[in-house]
């Protein structure tokens, strides 16, 4: 392989990782806000409160694990140069 191709592939990987990190970080912030707001408003349906207390924390855990994996890969790519 050509060295310029390898360099452009590394740059593309870094850009993709930064985009993924930003997107999942925004999802994490949005889920955190929804979880906080669920305690301060009256739910329309009986099941909605239960879903907010159970479902949103599972989403936060899932997105947090993805953020951890993306951050780990991004740090490895940055310091691997």
N, C-alpha and C positions, 0 to 999 in steps of 0.2 A: 504494500500500500504506500501511497505517496504521503509524505509527512504533512503536507498542507491539508490533505483530506482528514488526517487524524486530528490535526489542530482544529479544523472547522467542526468536526464531530464533537470534540470536547467542549467547544464554545456553544454548540447547539444543545448539548446536554445540560450545561450550566444555565442557559436561558430557560430551558424547559423546567428545570428544577426550581428556579426562582419563580416562574409563573405558577407552578403547582403549589409552592409554599405560600405565595400570596393568596391564591384562591382558597386553599384549605384554612388559612389563618382567618380570612373573612367569614368563612362558614363557621369556624369555631367561635368567633366573636358574636355572630348572629345567634347561634344556638345558646351561648351564654346569656345573651340579652333575653331571649325567649324564655329561658329557664327562670331568670330573675323576674321577668314580667308576669310569669304564670302565677306567682305568689301574690301579686298585687292587683289582680283583676278577677272578676267573677266569671266563672266558666258558663258557657251557654248550655252545655249538655253535661250530664252526670259523668260520662266516661271521659270527657275532655280533661278534667283535672287529673284523673288517674294516668292518662296517657302522658300528660305534661310532666308528672312526677317520675314516671318510669321510663318513658320513651326518650325524652330529651337527654337525660344523663347517659343513656346507652349511646346515643348519637355523639355526645361530647367525648365519651371514652373512645369510640371508634375513630372519630376525627382527630383526637389527641394522639392516638397511636400512629395514624397516618402522618400527622405532623412530625412526630418523633422520627419516623423512618425517613421522611423526606429531608429533615434537618440533618440527620446522620449522614445520609448520602451526599448532601450538599457540602457539608464540612469536609468529608473525605475527598470530594472532587476539588474543592478549593485548595486544600493543603497538600494534595497529591501532585501538584504541578511541579 
